[in-house]
Amino acid sequence: MTYNLDYTNTAVLLAAYEQKKKPTTFLQSRYFPDGTTFGTDEVLVEYKEGTQKIAPFVAPEIGGKVVKRSGYSVKAYQPAFIAPKRALTVETLKRKGFGEAYYNQLSPEERALAITADDMVEMDEMITRRQEAMCAEVLQSNALTMKHYGDDGKLYETKNIAYFDGDANSAVYAPANAWGTANADIIGDCAAIALSLKKRSLPAVDVILGTEAADALLNDEKIQKLLDNRNYNIGTVDPTEQFDDAVLLAQLNCKGHKLNFIQYTGTYEAEDGTIKDYINPKDIIITAPGCGVTNYGAITQRDFGVKDFKTYVGKRVPLFEAEKQTSSITLRTAPLVQPINKDPFVKATVIF
């Protein structure tokens, strides 16, 4: 990622290094990878209905029979606008922070550049967490709620996007018995969900488990017996090996459907300061890699020292501003997380 900053400058190399927990990107990387960056502030949402239509027999003298095309939906949405901002004042330059021994070697100009570089990295990580939360919301709700706030911190506007028809999420399964109980049927539940997807020509590959659902899986006597008997095969490729917060627990054959059971323990700090799970601990989601995509709308802004507005086509667009004795940097983006097909994932609350 390239910003309008010179990262080869000595000041940047001397800036403080703080060991941080990098934001997890498991959901976006595996299920909603980056797609198109639009040149407009609206993003097209388009998906097909899954189908298993069979070709008709036709008498040779007829030549052919017209077959209707599958359902296809195209809508235009204005994506969420995300813009974390950091101010830089004289007091900030005077204040000592992490790695103060290094900062003491810098001039005010060099220190300002170093602090700005650190701010941009941190804001980029904040945006990454927000996009991961958007992916989690789409997987669990088949919809997005985007709350936009003003400079005063008050709620300015709420945008809702539902990727289903009607009033209720259609990508939901209700098990007959809760997991963790004597009558639980984990294999049967997962097989039923996988079958419902495959009947619509949609793949079922992964079972994403919240923490409580994962515990119920591992503590289930039927599952333990399967694992003890080695009636499963992890295989040679672990889809979670690059992510600290995602663990492949097992690969099980659920009545003919070979599924990866992946526990996802990723968390983030919400606006109110509480730590939240990306995936509800009591839920599971069955889907496949690449079930959706993350597209981006264009960013229009007036750059510092320029009179006219300019539209940028990019995933991250920095904006530098200065007023009186304060300068600031804002990192702006307009992502929209969306499914590729209608209901390509199914959520189930299995602990109740």
C-alpha positions in Angstrom: 0.0 0.0 0.0 1.5 3.4 -1.0 0.8 6.7 0.7 2.0 10.2 0.1 4.7 9.7 2.6 8.4 8.9 2.2 8.9 5.8 4.1 12.6 5.7 3.1 13.2 8.8 5.2 15.6 8.4 8.1 13.0 9.8 10.4 10.6 7.0 9.6 13.3 4.4 10.1 14.1 5.8 13.5 10.5 6.0 14.6 9.3 3.9 17.5 8.3 0.4 16.9 5.4 -0.9 18.9 4.5 -4.6 19.0 0.9 -4.8 18.1 -1.7 -7.5 17.6 -2.3 -7.5 13.9 -5.9 -7.5 12.9 -7.2 -10.8 11.7 -8.6 -11.0 8.1 -9.7 -14.6 8.0 -13.3 -14.0 7.0 -12.5 -11.4 4.4 -9.5 -13.3 2.9 -11.3 -16.6 2.6 -14.9 -15.7 2.0 -15.1 -12.0 0.8 -11.8 -11.3 -1.1 -11.3 -7.9 -2.7 -13.1 -7.4 -6.0 -13.9 -4.4 -8.1 -13.0 -0.8 -7.3 -15.7 1.3 -8.9 -15.2 4.7 -10.3 -18.5 5.9 -8.9 -19.8 6.4 -5.3 -22.3 3.6 -5.9 -21.4 -0.1 -6.1 -23.3 -2.7 -8.1 -24.6 -5.7 -6.2 -25.4 -8.5 -8.5 -26.0 -12.2 -7.8 -27.7 -15.2 -9.3 -30.2 -17.7 -8.0 -28.6 -21.1 -7.6 -30.2 -23.7 -9.9 -29.9 -27.4 -10.9 -32.0 -27.2 -14.1 -31.7 -30.2 -16.3 -31.6 -30.0 -20.1 -34.8 -31.1 -21.9 -35.1 -33.9 -24.4 -36.2 -32.5 -27.8 -37.4 -34.2 -30.9 -34.7 -33.9 -33.7 -37.1 -32.2 -36.1 -37.8 -29.4 -33.6 -34.2 -28.4 -33.4 -34.3 -27.0 -29.8 -36.4 -25.8 -26.9 -36.0 -22.4 -25.3 -34.8 -22.6 -21.7 -35.4 -19.7 -19.3 -32.3 -18.1 -17.8 -31.7 -18.3 -14.1 -32.8 -15.5 -11.9 -30.4 -12.6 -11.9 -30.5 -9.6 -9.6 -28.6 -6.3 -10.0 -28.9 -3.4 -7.6 -26.9 -0.3 -6.9 -26.0 0.6 -3.4 -23.9 3.4 -1.8 -21.4 1.6 0.3 -20.3 2.4 3.9 -18.1 5.4 4.2 -15.2 4.8 6.7 -12.8 7.6 7.6 -10.8 7.4 10.8 -9.0 10.7 11.5 -6.0 11.6 13.5 -5.0 15.2 14.5 -1.4 16.4 14.9 -0.9 19.4 17.2 2.1 21.2 18.7 1.4 19.4 22.0 1.4 16.0 20.3 4.9 16.8 18.9 6.1 17.7 22.4 4.6 14.6 24.1 6.9 11.7 24.5 5.5 8.3 23.5 6.6 4.8 22.9 10.2 4.6 21.9 10.9 8.1 23.3 14.7 7.6 23.0 14.3 7.4 19.2 11.9 10.4 19.0 14.4 12.5 21.0 16.7 12.3 18.1 14.2 13.8 15.6 13.4 17.4 14.6 9.8 18.5 14.9 9.4 18.0 11.1 10.8 14.5 11.3 8.8 13.6 14.4 5.6 14.8 12.6 6.3 12.6 9.7 7.0 9.6 11.9 3.8 10.1 14.0 1.8 10.5 10.8 3.2 7.3 9.4 2.3 5.4 12.6 -1.2 6.9 12.6 -1.8 5.8 9.0 -0.7 2.2 9.8 -3.0 2.2 12.9 -6.0 3.6 11.0 -5.5 1.1 8.2 -5.7 -1.7 10.8 -8.9 -0.1 12.3 -10.4 -0.2 8.8 -9.3 -3.8 8.4 -11.1 -4.8 11.6 -14.3 -2.9 10.5 -14.3 -4.8 7.2 -13.8 -8.1 9.0 -16.8 -7.2 11.2 -18.8 -6.4 8.0 -18.0 -9.9 6.7 -19.1 -11.5 9.9 -22.3 -9.6 9.9 -23.2 -10.6 6.3 -22.4 -14.3 7.1 -24.6 -14.3 10.2 -27.4 -11.8 9.2 -27.3 -11.9 5.3 -27.5 -8.1 5.7 -25.5 -5.0 6.6 -26.3 -2.2 9.0 -24.0 0.8 8.6 -24.2 3.6 11.2 -22.6 6.8 10.1 -21.5 9.4 12.7 -20.8 13.1 12.5 -17.8 15.1 13.8 -19.7 15.6 17.1 -19.9 11.8 17.6 -23.7 11.8 17.2 -25.4 9.3 14.9 -26.0 11.0 11.6 -27.5 8.2 9.4 -28.1 4.5 9.4 -28.1 2.5 6.2 -29.5 -1.0 5.9 -28.8 -3.4 3.1 -30.6 -6.8 3.1 -29.4 -9.5 0.7 -32.7 -11.5 1.0 -36.2 -11.0 -0.1 -39.1 -10.3 2.4 -38.8 -9.4 6.0 -36.8 -12.4 7.4 -33.3 -13.8 6.6 -33.8 -16.8 4.4 -30.3 -18.2 5.0 -31.1 -19.7 8.5 -31.4 -23.3 9.7 -33.0 -24.3 13.1 -31.7 -27.5 14.6 -34.2 -29.7 16.4 -31.9 -30.2 19.4 -29.2 -28.0 20.8 -25.6 -29.1 20.4 -24.2 -30.2 23.7 -27.3 -32.1 24.7 -28.0 -35.8 24.7 -30.1 -35.7 21.6 -27.8 -33.4 19.6 -27.3 -34.5 15.9 -24.3 -32.5 14.8 -23.6 -34.7 11.7 -27.2 -34.6 10.7 -27.6 -30.9 11.1 -24.5 -30.1 9.1 -25.5 -32.6 6.4 -28.9 -31.0 6.1 -27.5 -27.6 5.7 -24.9 -28.8 3.2 -27.6 -30.6 1.2 -29.8 -27.4 1.1 -26.9 -25.5 -0.4 -26.0 -28.2 -2.9 -29.6 -28.5 -4.0 -29.2 -24.9 -5.3 -25.8 -25.7 -6.9 -23.9 -23.9 -4.2 -20.8 -25.5 -2.6 -20.6 -26.4 1.1 -17.0 -26.6 2.2 -16.5 -25.0 5.6 -18.3 -25.0 8.9 -17.3 -21.9 10.8 -17.9 -22.4 14.5 -18.2 -19.9 17.4 -16.4 -20.8 20.5 -19.3 -22.4 22.4 -20.4 -24.3 19.2 -16.8 -25.6 18.9 -16.7 -26.8 22.5 -20.0 -28.7 21.9 -18.5 -30.3 18.8 -15.4 -31.5 20.5 -17.3 -32.7 23.6 -19.9 -34.6 21.6 -19.5 -38.4 22.3 -20.4 -39.3 18.7 -17.9 -36.9 17.3 -15.2 -38.1 19.7 -15.8 -41.7 18.5 -15.4 -40.6 14.9 -12.2 -38.8 15.7 -10.8 -41.7 17.8 -11.5 -44.1 15.0 -9.7 -41.9 12.5 -12.7 -41.7 10.3 -11.7 -38.4 9.0 -8.7 -36.9 7.2 -7.3 -33.4 7.8 -5.6 -33.5 4.5 -2.4 -31.8 3.4 -3.8 -28.2 3.2 -4.9 -26.4 6.3 -7.1 -23.5 5.3 -6.4 -21.7 8.6 -2.7 -22.0 8.8 -2.1 -18.3 8.1 -4.5 -17.0 10.8 -3.9 -17.1 14.5 -7.6 -16.8 15.3 -8.8 -19.6 13.1 -8.2 -23.3 13.8 -9.1 -26.3 11.7 -10.6 -28.7 14.3 -11.5 -31.6 12.1 -12.6 -32.6 8.6 -15.6 -34.8 8.8 -17.8 -36.7 6.3 -21.3 -35.6 7.1 -23.5 -38.1 5.2 -21.5 -37.7 2.0 -20.5 -34.0 2.5 -16.9 -33.6 3.4 -16.7 -30.4 5.6 -13.9 -28.4 7.3 -14.8 -27.6 10.9 -13.1 -24.3 11.6 -13.2 -22.6 15.0 -12.9 -18.8 14.7 -12.0 -16.9 17.9 -11.3 -13.5 16.4 -12.4 -10.5 18.5 -12.4 -6.7 18.2 -13.0 -3.7 20.4 -16.4 -2.1 19.6 -17.2 1.7 19.8 -18.3 1.3 23.4 -15.0 -0.2 24.5 -16.3 -3.8 24.9 -14.6 -6.7 23.3 -16.8 -8.6 20.9 -16.6 -11.8 19.0 -16.7 -11.6 15.2 -18.7 -14.9 15.2 -21.5 -15.4 17.8 -20.1 -18.1 20.2 -23.4 -20.0 19.9 -23.6 -20.0 16.0 -22.2 -21.9 13.1 -22.1 -20.9 9.4 -21.8 -23.3 6.6 -20.5 -21.9 3.3 -17.5 -22.1 0.9 -14.5 -19.9 0.1 -15.2 -17.1 -2.2 -18.9 -17.0 -1.4 -18.8 -13.2 -1.6 -16.7 -10.3 -2.5 -15.6 -6.9 -1.1 -16.1 -4.1 -3.7 -15.2 -0.5 -3.2 -16.8 2.8 -4.2 -14.8 5.8 -5.4 -13.7 8.6 -2.9 -14.2 12.2 -3.9 -12.4 14.9 -1.9 -10.7 18.2 -2.1 -7.0 17.7 -1.4 -4.9 20.1 0.7 -4.0 23.3 -1.1 -6.3 22.5 -4.1 -9.5 24.3 -5.0 -11.2 21.6 -7.1 -12.6 18.2 -6.0 -11.0 15.0 -7.3 -12.4 11.5 -7.4 -10.0 8.6 -6.5 -10.5 5.0 -7.5 -8.8 3.1 -4.7 -9.3 0.9 -1.6 -7.7 3.5 0.7 -7.4 7.2 0.0 -5.5 9.5 2.4 -6.5 13.1 3.0 -4.2 15.7 4.6 -5.7 18.8 6.1 -4.3 21.8 8.0 -6.1 24.5 9.9 -4.4 27.1 12.1 -1.9 25.2 14.4 -3.5 21.8 13.8 -3.0 19.3 10.9 -4.7 16.0 10.5 -4.7 12.9 8.3 -7.8 10.9 7.4 -7.8 7.5 5.8 -10.9 7.1 3.7 -12.5 4.1 2.1 -16.0 2.9 0.9 -16.2 -0.9 1.0 -19.2 -3.0 0.5 -19.3 -6.7 1.5 -21.7 -8.7 -0.6 -22.6 -12.3 -1.6 -22.0 -13.5 -5.1 -25.1 -15.8 -5.2 -28.3 -15.6 -3.3 -28.0 -17.1 0.2 -24.6 -18.8 -0.4 -24.2 -19.4 3.4 -26.5 -20.7 6.1 -26.4 -19.8 9.7 -27.6 -21.9 12.6 -27.8 -21.1 16.3 -26.8 -24.5 17.8 -26.5 -23.5 21.5 -29.9 -22.6 23.0 
